[in-house]
Every structure is written in C-alpha cells, then in structure tokens.
Amino acid sequence: MKRFRLTLRTRLTLVYGALFVAAGLVVIALTWLLMQQQFLLVGPAWDSVGPIPAEERAEPLPQGTGEPADVVIRAISATQDQALAALVTWGVIAVAVVGAVAVWVCWLMAGRMLRPLATITATARRIADAPDADRRMHERLNLTGPHDEVRELADTFDGMLARLDAAFDGQRRFIANASHELRTPLTLNRTLIEVASDQPGASAEVRLLGATLLEINARHERLIDGLLLLARSERELGERRFVDLADLVEHVAESTGDADGAVRVETDAAEAPTSGDPVLLEHLVRNLLQNGVRHNLPEGGWVRLETRTAPDGRAMLVVSNSGPVVPEYELPTLFEPFRRLDGERTAGAPGVGLGLSIVRAIVQAHGGEVALASRPEGGLVVTVTLPGERYDPAG
C-alpha cells in the first residue's frame, strides 16, 4: 500500500497558516489581558464614591435598590464582562475567517514559489522514465527569474545534464571509432592465416592451427560487428520508413535458423505495421531468432516468432523458445553487454554476449519497449512493442 505523504506545498501552507492563526490568538489574548487590567484599575475609583445625600437625589430610589453608587458599579461590571466576552468571541471569529483567507493565499503563493521545482521534477522524471534516457540528456531547463536558490539548483541540474550528455556521446563515439579501427587488423589477420594455411606444403598441424585461428578471428569479427551495430543502434534515427514486422519475420525465418535442423522455427506473422530503420529492425528480428536457436535444447527444440497489432495500435513481436529454465532474478541482467546466464565470458561460447543488448538499443531507438519472461517449462519469451504506423500508399 502506498504510504500517504504531504507535499511540500501543503506543508508550507499548513505551517504558515498555523503561524498566522497562532499569532491572531496571541493578539486576542494580549488585548483581553490589557482590557482586563484597565477594568481592574477602574474598580477602586468607584469604591471611593459614597452615598448620595437625599437632597441631591433627582428622584427617590425604588425600594430595595440600594445606594446609587452600588447600582452603577454593578452595571459597569456587567458591561465590562460583556465587552470582554464579545472581544473574545468576535476576535476568534475574525481570526478564523481571516485565517482561512490567509491559508488560501499561502496555498497560492506556495504553488507559485514552488513552480520552478515542479519544472525540475517533471524534466528529471521525463528523462528518467524515457526508454532512451541516455539520448535525452540534451534537454535543458533554462530556468529564468531571480538568481535565488531555486535558480541555482536548476543551473546545477543543467550542468549535470550537459556533462552526462557529453559522457554518453563520448562513449558511443569511442565504441564506434575503436570498432572501426579494429576491423582492419582483423581482416588482415584472416587473410594472412588463410594464405599460410592454403600453402601447398603446409603440414596438417599448420592447417589445424590455421583453422583454430580463423575460428577465433571470426569470433572477434562478430564481436566488432556487434559493437558497431550497438553503437549505431544507440544513435537517434535519422529517417523513418514504413515497415511491417510480419514481412521481416518471414524473410528472416527463411534466411536464418538452425543449419542442421535441430531447432524447429515456427512463424505466425500477422500484420504489425510500424516505422523505423528497416535494416536495424531486421537485425532485431535476426538477433532474437539466433538467440533463441543458440540457447535451446540439444534436440527437439523450437523457436516461435509471432507478430500482431495490439488493441491500442502498437506493433508487437513475440519470440518464444524452448530451452533451459531461466531464473527470474537473471532476467534483468540478460540485457547487459557480455552477460550470459552462467555469468561466464568464455572464449568458446557460441555468441559474443551482445544479442539482447543490441535488441534493447534498437527498440529504444524506435521508441518502443522490450520485456523478458521465463517459461516454467524452460526457455524465454521476448516481447517487443513498437509504435504503430498506418500504411499510406501515396507516401
């Protein structure tokens, strides 16, 4: 259950409203005490007034009413008590009414003063919740207004975003540049190994060594190609085109799969239109298919690719496969580069550990979502959701 909490605006309103009401009550109490003190000073003066002589009386007093001085004193005392009671009653009413108005004004003023903080919070949440958060660092608050603490916080936040943006861009450029630089020596190594292994006088040991080196070199080339594709996938799309995921699934299923037929590939390709880079989306489907084939049962395994359009119009691709049981706690780590279920980075592994990382990067570049789920019988279910698109024959 979500814990109830008061917002900063509410707390400020309550604090200032309570202070105003408390100050009003203190003023009423002091006024009451001062008036009470003045009334007590008047009492002894009336006590010094004696009886009025009979010849000075304007008219006879009614029987039993006492002397005029006592009557006047009792009347004034009653009037004093009524005045003090009215002071307290109307003072409390006035404080309550003005206090309510003050609380409303405090609520408005607190909201106005905290509006820059709401802007900072909304920007930070929008960046953090975005699937492509590492490519949203170019946003800035550019807060205007007086140079107070809130403005200083906003400028500090902008500076942090600028440094993070530069760091992410530098990382992507480094991966791309390093991968490009490494492709040339790997190509040269492959050529030299092939030439040395194909020499007429090469011994069986040399040919075996050449085949082993070519296999290692091929794995390194796949790694470099994967890094290049990952760096490309993490960049923003320059152009989007209409793509039907059903066409991609059918094409990839025909051209890819398990060469020896140990894993059965099934397709259920319904229309799933979206927009994006067709090459990257084809890599996405191929990586998911190859990942399902690679991590499968030795015999009798299967991989199923399904495409459909969700009720909300988004395009969906679901790739499920048989295989070993995957623990739930391992699922979040599978998207990390070079991570495998066993946690090892062995050179003899069939893949390079970038398949799902590339899938996530491509999905995020297209503004979509990808989710993993483990099957109780073993294997995985990968669900990719991309923004929908309508086909325009004229476009």
ABEGO torsion letter per residue (X at the ends): XBBBBBBAAAAAAAAAAAAAAAAAAAAAAAAAAAAAAAAAAAAAAAAABBBBBAAABABBBBBGAEBAAAAAAAAAAAAAAAAAAAAAAAAAAAAAAAAAAAAAAAAAAAAAAAAAAAAAAAAAAAAAABABAAAAAABBAGBBEBBBAAAAAAAAAAAAAAAAAAAAAAAAAAAAAAAAAAAAAAAAAAAAAAAAAABAABBAAAAAAAAAAAAAAAAAAAAAAAAAAAAAAABBBABBBBBBAAAAAAAAAAABEBAAGABBBBBBBBBBBBBEBAAAAAAAAAAAAAAAAABBBABGBBBBBBBBBBAAGBBBBBBBBBEBBBBAAAAAAAABBGBBAAGBBBAABABAGAAAAAAAAAAAAAGBBBBBBBBAAEEBBBBBBBBBBBBBAAX
